[in-house]
């Protein structure tokens, strides 16, 4: 499956979300989601390679701790977490 097919499929799912208004907002959220997924993969590598590695963002926001968890949050609870906690806190995160 090509990346464009995957993105189109994700956009189709996101269009069903009543809390998202328009393609511009969906594109911004999708970009953040892809960034967080790739960022987490890089963090896993650094964690294995470096002793005493410290994550630059709170661990609860790492992809593996909320999105990749099969027993994790879903539905409205997930939407509330992403919209209210994740995006809000990352937006206000100060650089070390």
N, C-alpha and C positions, 0 to 999 in steps of 0.2 A: 504494500500500500504506500502510495507516495505521500510526502509531507503535506502537499496541497489538499489531498483527499482527507487526511487526518484533521487538518485545520478546518476544512469545510464541515466535516462531521461535528467537530466541537462547536463551531459557530451555530449549526442547526440546533444543537442541544441547548446552547446558551440563549437562543432566541425564544425558547419556551419559558425562560425565567422572567417572571413579571417584574422583578426588582432591577432589571437592567434595561436602560433606555437607549436604544440605537446601536448601530454598528461601531461607532466611535468608542463608546464606553466598553462594549464587548471586546474590542481590539486591545484596549488598554489593559483590561483584566486578563485577557489571554496572554498578552506579552509578559505580564508579571508572573503568571502561572508557569510559563515556559522558562522564564529566567530563574524562578525558584527551584524548578526541577533540575536544571543544568547546574545551578549554584550548589545544590545539595550533593550532586554527584561529584563535583570538584572538592567539596568539603570532605567527603568520605575518603577521597584519595589523600588529601593533606593530613587528615586525622591518622591514617595508617602510616604515612611517611615521617611525620614529625612528632617527636616526643613533646608532651605537655602542650599540645595544640589547643588553642582556645577559639571557639566559634565567634565570628564577628557579629552574629545576630543571636538573639535568645534561642536556645535549643528547641523550645516548643514551636518555633516557626520554621524549623527545618522540614523540608518536604517529607522526609521519612517518618516524622513524628506526628503528622496530621493527615497528609494526603495518601501516603503509601500504606497506612495502617488498615488492614482488612477489618479489624475490630473497632476502628475509629468512628469518628462522628460522621453523620450523614444528614441529608434533608435540611430542614430549617436550621438545625443546630450548626451544621457545616456552613451554611450561608451566613449566619450570624457571626460565626468565628472569622470567616474570610473577610466579610465586609466591615465588621466592627472592631475586631481585634487585630488580625493579621495586617491588613492594609493600613489601618490607622496607626498601629505601633511602628511598622516599618517606615511609614512616612515621617514619623517624628523621631526616628532613631538617630542619635548623634554619632558622628564618626569618632573613633578612638583617637 
